[in-house]
Amino acid sequence: MKTIDALLAEGVNGKRVFVRADLNVPLADGTITDDGRIRAVLPTVKALADAGAKVVVASHLGRPKGAPDPAFSLLPAAERLGELLGAPVAFAQDTVGPAAHEAVDGLEPGQVAVIENLRFNAGETSKDDAERGEFADKLAALADVYVGDGFGAVHRKHASVFDLPAKLPHYAGHLIATEVGVLKKLTDDVKRPYAVVLGGAKVSDKLGVIDHLLEKADRILIGGGMAYTFLKAQGHEVGISLLQEDQIPAVKEYMERAKEKGVEFVLPVDVLVSPDFPDLKTKAPANPTTVAADAIPADQEGLDIGPETRKLYALKLADAATIFWNGPMGVFEHPDYAEGTKAVAQALLDTSAFTVVGGGDSAAAVRTLGFDENAFGHISTGGGASLEYLEGKTLPGLAALEN
């Protein structure tokens, strides 16, 4: 995979460089609540601009239905990118139409433009190769060179991720090069003991990675909503907690395989429960109670790991040399259910391990809960992409850059 370092060595002054970024930031009433993904692409955009490139930044945001939708406009992201660059950023109100061409044609060397949400065009996400290819041709007309740096989208076979690189000289940006380098440390050259912490809502989202990690990890710690399917598989009452009944046979199989392979599965020993899901808008006091993990009342819902589990998980991580964490331990958005996620984050910081926070909600939690991002070994920008890489899958966006 050729990287941006090779491109910069070749020279980009005056060239139109298309940067496929991941500016898929969370918005609340049009305001960005977490700009981590924008900051992650800054090194690539700035390096190209400083070298005299005419930089064309493109991304998706949310899930519009293949047509313009003001609720998913990239304008707030473009404005924030300009603030972080300390320079004006032009914004085109379409993807490949007159506005996009006018914005790109108006660039001087060292300037940056952002085109509108790629998913406003149905060709971006189409499953039809010809339709995707046609849209990729139109995007290619805006540029001379392609730089892939949207790691959060490389697991998607989309026009700007998979088809466009084949139509232009292509390189990996700083972010993708860094992400791939980190993930190789979790798959090819792992320092042991290797501990994995998995949380989040659905166990079905993590089965593939658990399957793969049973061949690599020494210890797997389970939290979040997915933990209750594991507890149910052990025969425990889980009340009205999040449960995927259809996944219980698979969970039982994985726990048995883990035992055979000597991989330690660590489940919660106590949990915070409540009869009501917390109010995340007002953050009204939830008044949870703590119960043993095998004694959840039938009318209660588990919403975070308890204090004894926090201590146990910190102990299980203390001697690790490598730690991968993906998924919060509870409903961290509410202060009454944030302590489990805080405890895991702190446990990572208290070790001397190489620590990787696997994007998505875990990365958001680290920032929301006030931790110093730079204190972790690496915080990924792509939760889904990270997991699929760890599952051993071929990621279309990386395959396109390697070709």
C-alpha positions in Angstrom: 0.0 0.0 0.0 1.5 3.3 -1.1 1.1 6.0 1.5 0.8 9.8 1.4 4.5 10.0 2.2 5.3 8.6 -1.2 2.8 11.0 -2.8 4.4 14.0 -1.0 7.8 12.9 -2.1 6.6 12.8 -5.7 5.1 16.3 -5.4 1.6 17.6 -5.3 1.9 21.3 -6.0 -1.1 22.4 -8.1 -2.6 18.9 -8.2 -6.2 18.3 -7.3 -6.1 15.7 -4.5 -9.3 14.0 -3.6 -9.3 13.0 0.1 -11.9 10.5 1.1 -12.3 11.4 4.8 -14.6 10.2 7.5 -16.4 13.3 8.7 -19.4 11.3 9.9 -19.7 13.3 13.2 -22.6 13.2 15.6 -24.9 16.3 15.4 -27.4 17.7 17.8 -29.6 20.4 16.3 -26.9 21.1 13.7 -24.1 21.3 16.3 -21.2 18.9 16.3 -21.0 17.1 19.6 -17.8 15.2 19.0 -15.3 16.4 16.4 -12.8 13.6 16.9 -13.1 12.3 13.3 -12.5 15.7 11.8 -9.4 16.2 13.9 -8.2 12.7 12.9 -8.0 13.6 9.2 -6.3 17.0 9.9 -2.7 15.7 9.5 -3.4 14.4 6.0 -5.4 17.5 4.8 -2.8 19.9 6.3 0.2 18.0 4.8 -1.3 18.1 1.4 -2.3 21.8 1.6 1.1 22.8 3.0 2.6 21.0 0.0 0.5 23.1 -2.5 -2.2 20.6 -3.3 -5.7 21.7 -4.2 -7.4 19.5 -1.6 -11.0 18.2 -2.3 -12.4 16.6 0.9 -15.4 14.2 0.6 -17.3 12.1 3.1 -20.7 10.7 4.1 -22.7 11.7 7.1 -25.5 9.7 8.5 -27.8 7.6 6.4 -29.7 9.8 3.9 -31.7 7.9 1.3 -29.6 8.7 -1.8 -31.0 12.2 -2.1 -30.3 15.6 -0.5 -31.5 16.0 3.0 -30.5 19.2 5.0 -30.4 17.2 8.2 -27.4 15.4 6.9 -25.5 18.3 5.3 -21.7 18.3 5.7 -21.7 22.1 6.1 -21.1 22.0 9.9 -18.2 19.6 9.4 -16.8 21.8 6.7 -17.0 24.8 8.9 -15.3 22.9 11.8 -12.5 21.7 9.5 -11.9 25.3 8.5 -11.7 26.3 12.2 -9.2 23.6 12.9 -7.1 24.4 9.9 -7.2 28.1 10.7 -8.0 28.8 7.0 -11.2 29.2 4.9 -12.7 26.0 3.5 -14.9 26.3 0.4 -18.1 24.3 0.6 -20.0 22.9 -2.4 -23.7 22.3 -2.0 -23.7 19.2 -4.3 -21.4 16.2 -4.8 -20.6 16.1 -8.5 -22.7 18.9 -10.0 -22.0 22.5 -10.9 -21.4 23.7 -7.3 -18.7 21.0 -6.8 -16.9 21.8 -10.1 -17.1 25.5 -9.3 -15.6 25.0 -5.8 -12.8 22.8 -7.1 -12.0 25.0 -10.1 -11.8 28.0 -7.8 -9.1 26.4 -5.6 -5.6 27.8 -5.5 -2.6 25.7 -4.5 -2.8 25.1 -0.7 -6.6 25.6 -0.5 -9.3 23.2 0.6 -12.9 22.5 -0.5 -15.4 20.1 1.0 -18.1 18.7 -1.3 -21.6 17.8 0.0 -22.5 14.5 1.6 -21.6 11.7 -0.8 -24.7 9.7 0.2 -26.9 12.4 -1.3 -26.2 10.5 -4.5 -27.7 7.0 -4.8 -24.6 5.8 -6.7 -22.4 6.1 -3.6 -24.0 3.1 -1.8 -25.5 1.3 -4.7 -25.1 -2.5 -4.9 -25.1 -2.2 -8.7 -21.5 -2.1 -9.9 -22.3 0.0 -13.0 -24.2 2.6 -11.0 -21.4 2.9 -8.4 -18.9 3.0 -11.2 -20.8 5.8 -13.0 -20.8 7.9 -9.8 -17.1 7.2 -9.3 -16.3 8.4 -12.8 -18.0 11.7 -11.9 -16.0 12.0 -8.7 -12.8 11.2 -10.6 -13.4 14.2 -12.8 -12.9 16.4 -9.8 -9.3 15.2 -9.1 -5.9 14.1 -10.3 -5.0 11.9 -7.3 -6.9 9.9 -4.7 -6.0 9.7 -1.0 -8.0 7.3 1.1 -8.2 8.4 4.7 -11.7 7.6 5.9 -10.9 4.5 8.0 -14.4 4.4 9.4 -15.7 3.6 6.0 -13.2 1.2 4.6 -15.4 -1.8 5.4 -18.0 -0.4 2.9 -18.0 -1.3 -0.8 -19.0 2.2 -1.8 -18.1 4.2 -4.8 -15.8 6.7 -3.1 -14.2 4.0 -1.1 -13.9 1.0 -3.4 -14.4 2.1 -7.1 -12.8 5.6 -7.2 -9.3 4.5 -6.2 -9.1 2.3 -9.3 -9.7 5.3 -11.5 -6.9 7.5 -10.1 -3.4 7.2 -8.7 -4.1 6.2 -5.1 -2.5 6.4 -1.7 -3.3 5.8 1.9 -3.5 8.9 4.1 -1.8 9.2 7.5 -4.8 8.1 9.4 -5.4 4.8 7.5 -1.7 4.0 7.5 -1.7 4.5 11.3 -4.8 2.5 11.8 -3.6 -0.5 9.8 -0.2 -0.4 11.6 -2.0 -0.5 14.9 -4.4 -3.3 13.9 -1.5 -5.4 12.8 -0.1 -5.2 16.3 -3.4 -6.8 17.4 -3.3 -9.6 14.9 0.2 -10.3 13.5 2.7 -9.4 16.2 0.9 -9.5 19.5 2.7 -8.9 22.8 1.2 -11.1 25.6 -0.8 -11.3 27.8 -3.4 -10.1 25.3 -6.6 -8.9 26.9 -9.8 -7.9 25.0 -12.7 -5.9 26.5 -15.9 -6.1 24.6 -19.1 -4.2 25.4 -21.9 -2.4 23.7 -25.5 -3.4 23.1 -25.7 -6.5 20.8 -23.8 -9.7 21.2 -24.5 -10.4 17.5 -22.3 -7.5 16.5 -19.4 -9.0 18.3 -19.7 -12.8 17.6 -17.4 -12.6 14.5 -14.6 -10.9 16.4 -15.0 -13.2 19.4 -14.7 -16.2 17.0 -11.5 -14.8 15.6 -10.0 -13.7 18.9 -10.5 -17.1 20.5 -7.4 -18.0 18.4 -5.4 -15.0 19.6 -6.5 -13.5 22.9 -5.6 -14.8 26.4 -8.5 -13.1 28.2 -11.8 -11.7 27.0 -13.8 -9.5 29.3 -17.5 -8.9 28.6 -19.7 -6.0 29.6 -22.5 -3.7 28.3 -25.8 -4.9 27.1 -24.3 -8.0 25.4 -23.2 -9.3 28.8 -26.8 -10.3 29.7 -27.0 -12.8 26.8 -23.8 -14.4 28.3 -25.4 -14.4 31.8 -28.6 -16.0 30.4 -26.5 -18.6 28.6 -25.1 -19.6 32.0 -28.7 -20.1 33.3 -29.1 -16.8 35.2 -32.2 -14.6 35.4 -31.6 -11.3 33.6 -34.9 -9.6 34.1 -35.8 -7.1 31.5 -32.2 -6.5 30.5 -31.2 -6.4 26.8 -31.2 -10.0 25.6 -30.7 -11.7 22.3 -32.3 -15.0 23.0 -31.4 -16.4 19.5 -27.7 -15.9 20.2 -27.6 -18.0 23.3 -26.5 -21.3 21.5 -23.6 -19.4 19.8 -22.6 -17.8 23.1 -22.6 -21.2 24.8 -20.5 -22.7 22.0 -17.9 -19.8 22.3 -17.6 -20.2 26.0 -17.0 -23.9 25.6 -14.4 -23.3 22.9 -12.7 -20.7 25.1 -12.4 -23.2 27.9 -10.9 -25.8 25.5 -8.4 -23.3 24.2 -7.5 -21.9 27.6 -8.9 -18.5 26.8 -10.3 -16.9 30.0 -13.9 -15.5 29.6 -14.6 -12.9 32.3 -18.2 -11.9 33.0 -19.7 -9.4 35.4 -20.1 -10.5 39.0 -22.4 -7.7 39.9 -24.5 -5.1 38.0 -26.4 -1.9 38.4 -30.1 -2.4 37.8 -33.3 -0.3 37.6 -36.9 -0.9 36.5 -36.7 2.1 34.1 -34.2 3.0 31.4 -32.6 6.3 32.3 -33.7 9.7 30.9 -30.7 10.6 28.7 -32.0 14.1 27.8 -32.4 15.6 31.3 -29.9 13.2 33.1 -32.5 13.0 35.9 -31.2 10.8 38.8 -31.8 7.2 38.1 -31.2 5.8 41.6 -30.0 2.4 40.5 -29.4 -0.5 42.9 -26.5 -3.0 42.8 -27.2 -6.8 42.7 -25.2 -9.9 42.1 -25.0 -10.8 38.4 -26.8 -14.1 39.2 -29.6 -12.3 41.1 -31.1 -9.8 38.8 -34.8 -9.3 39.7 -37.3 -10.2 37.1 -38.6 -6.7 36.8 -35.2 -4.9 36.6 -32.9 -4.0 33.8 -29.1 -4.3 34.0 -27.6 -1.0 32.9 -23.9 -1.0 34.0 -21.3 -3.3 35.6 -21.1 -3.0 39.4 -18.3 -2.0 41.7 -17.0 -5.5 42.3 -16.9 -6.1 38.5 -15.0 -2.9 38.0 -12.3 -4.1 40.5 -12.2 -7.5 38.9 -11.8 -6.1 35.4 -9.0 -3.7 36.5 -7.3 -6.7 38.1 -7.6 -8.8 34.9 -6.2 -6.0 32.8 -3.3 -5.0 35.2 -0.7 -7.5 33.9 -1.7 -7.3 30.2 0.9 -6.3 27.6 -1.7 -5.6 24.9 -5.3 -4.5 25.4 -8.1 -3.9 22.8 -11.3 -2.4 24.0 -14.5 -2.0 22.0 -17.9 -1.1 23.5 -19.0 0.7 26.7 -19.8 -1.2 29.9 -23.1 0.5 30.4 -25.3 3.4 29.5 -22.4 5.8 29.9 -24.4 8.7 28.5 -26.1 8.9 32.0 -23.8 9.8 35.0 -25.4 7.1 37.1 -24.4 4.4 34.7 -21.0 5.7 33.5 -18.8 4.3 36.3 -18.2 1.0 34.6 -17.0 2.5 31.4 -14.9 5.0 33.4 -13.3 2.2 35.3 -12.3 0.3 32.2 -10.8 3.4 30.6 -8.9 4.1 33.8 -7.7 0.5 34.0 -6.2 0.9 30.5 -4.4 4.0 31.6 -3.1 2.3 34.8 -1.3 -0.4 32.8 1.9 -0.3 30.9 0.2 -2.2 28.1 -0.2 -1.1 24.5 -3.8 0.0 24.6 -6.2 0.4 21.7 -9.7 1.9 22.0 -11.6 0.5 19.1 -13.6 3.4 17.8 -17.4 4.0 17.9 -19.0 4.4 21.2 -15.8 3.6 23.1 -14.0 6.5 21.5 -17.0 8.8 22.2 -17.0 7.6 25.8 -13.4 8.4 26.3 -13.9 11.9 25.1 -17.3 12.4 26.8 -16.0 11.2 30.2 -13.0 13.6 30.1 -10.1 11.3 29.5 -6.9 12.5 27.8 -7.0 10.8 24.4 -3.3 11.0 24.1 -2.8 8.9 27.1 -4.0 5.8 25.2 -1.9 4.0 22.8 -4.4 4.5 20.0 -8.0 5.5 19.6 -9.5 4.2 16.4 -11.9 6.2 14.3 -13.7 3.2 12.9 -15.5 0.9 15.3 -17.1 -1.3 12.6 -14.0 -1.3 10.4 -11.7 -2.2 13.4 -14.0 -5.1 14.3 -14.1 -6.5 10.8 -10.3 -6.2 10.4 -10.0 -8.2 13.7 -12.5 -10.8 12.3 -10.0 -11.4 9.5 -12.3 -10.0 6.8 -11.1 -8.3 3.6 -12.0 -4.6 3.9 -13.0 -3.2 0.4 -11.4 0.2 1.0 -8.1 -1.3 2.1 -8.1 -3.8 -0.8 -8.7 -0.9 -3.2 -5.7 1.0 -1.8 -3.5 -2.1 -1.9 -4.3 -2.9 -5.5 
